[in-house]
Amino acid sequence: MVLGHLGVNVPDLAAAKAYYDQLMPALAYEQFLAAPDEFAYQPAEGKRGTYVFFYPSLEAAEYSRHRTGLQHLAFIMPTRTAVREVHKLVVSLGSTVLHEPQHFPQYGPSYFAVFWSDLFGFMLEAVCHHDRE
């Protein structure tokens, strides 16, 4: 079974949309819907996968991936080159890079990923599970 969708609350919906509209195409996602009170992306080109919805936070709170709740989101990339391209993009968007693109042998023999934080501190990851460039 495939996970249907994830919902993420953000403190500034307009800022989140501006950021994710630039990021999600690099992660092979396209816009699914855009409304005043939510926006969402779906896997591009009709591929199966998890949709990602964004909603405005109704309660102010500082996010921490170290507390109970969302720890991070990982997006599977087809190649290591694609991971490196996402890294370049997130740097250009002003994101905080937590781990540069690299091999993480503790997660598997071919695990190659980059980790970063979005505007609100959510940790995101682009990962390739293959040795292919």
C-alpha positions in Angstrom: 0.0 0.0 0.0 1.1 3.6 -0.7 0.6 6.3 1.9 -2.2 8.5 0.5 -1.2 11.9 1.7 0.5 13.9 4.4 -0.7 17.2 5.9 1.7 19.8 7.2 0.7 22.9 9.2 2.8 26.0 8.6 2.8 29.4 10.3 2.8 31.4 7.0 0.9 29.8 4.2 1.9 32.3 1.5 5.6 32.0 2.3 5.4 28.3 2.4 3.7 28.2 -1.0 6.3 30.5 -2.6 9.1 28.2 -1.2 7.5 24.9 -2.1 6.3 26.0 -5.5 10.0 26.3 -6.4 11.1 23.1 -4.5 8.5 20.5 -5.4 9.1 20.3 -9.1 12.7 19.4 -8.4 11.4 16.5 -6.2 9.1 15.3 -9.1 5.9 16.8 -7.7 3.4 19.1 -9.3 0.6 21.3 -8.0 -2.5 19.4 -7.1 -4.6 22.3 -5.7 -4.2 25.9 -4.5 -6.9 27.5 -2.4 -6.8 30.5 0.0 -6.7 28.1 3.0 -4.5 25.2 1.7 -2.3 24.0 -1.2 -1.1 20.6 -2.2 1.3 18.7 -4.5 1.0 15.3 -6.2 3.6 13.1 -7.8 4.3 14.4 -11.3 3.2 12.8 -14.5 0.5 10.7 -13.0 2.9 8.6 -10.9 1.7 6.9 -7.8 2.8 8.3 -4.5 2.0 10.3 -1.5 0.3 13.7 -1.9 1.6 16.5 0.4 -0.9 19.1 1.7 -0.1 22.4 3.5 -2.5 24.1 5.9 -2.2 27.3 8.0 -1.3 26.6 11.6 -4.2 27.6 13.9 -2.1 27.7 17.0 1.3 29.4 17.3 4.1 27.1 18.4 7.8 26.7 17.6 8.5 23.6 15.5 11.1 21.0 16.6 11.8 17.7 14.9 13.0 16.5 18.3 9.6 16.6 19.9 6.7 14.2 19.3 5.3 14.7 15.8 6.7 15.2 12.3 10.5 14.3 12.3 11.2 14.8 8.6 10.0 14.1 5.1 12.2 12.2 2.6 11.8 12.3 -1.2 13.2 9.5 -3.3 15.3 10.6 -6.2 16.3 8.5 -9.2 20.0 9.4 -9.2 22.7 10.8 -7.1 23.0 13.6 -9.6 19.4 14.5 -8.9 20.2 14.7 -5.1 23.0 17.1 -5.9 20.7 19.2 -8.0 18.2 19.4 -5.2 21.1 20.5 -2.9 22.0 23.4 -5.3 18.4 24.4 -5.4 17.8 24.5 -1.6 21.0 26.5 -1.2 19.7 29.0 -3.7 16.4 29.2 -1.8 18.3 30.1 1.4 17.6 26.8 3.1 19.8 25.6 6.0 21.7 22.5 4.8 22.0 20.0 7.7 24.0 17.3 5.8 25.6 18.0 2.5 25.0 15.3 -0.3 26.8 12.2 0.8 26.8 8.5 1.3 25.1 7.4 4.6 26.3 3.7 5.0 24.4 3.4 8.3 21.1 3.6 6.3 22.1 1.1 3.6 24.9 0.3 1.2 23.7 2.7 -1.5 22.0 5.4 0.6 23.0 8.8 -0.8 21.2 11.9 0.5 21.1 15.6 1.4 19.2 16.9 4.4 18.0 20.5 4.9 15.5 22.7 6.8 12.8 24.6 5.1 11.7 28.2 6.1 10.1 26.9 9.3 12.7 24.4 10.4 11.0 21.3 8.9 13.8 18.8 8.0 13.6 17.5 4.5 15.6 15.0 2.6 16.3 14.0 -1.0 17.6 10.4 -1.2 18.8 8.0 -3.9 18.9 4.3 -2.9 21.1 3.4 -5.9 24.7 3.7 -6.9 23.7 5.4 -10.2 24.8 8.9 -11.0 
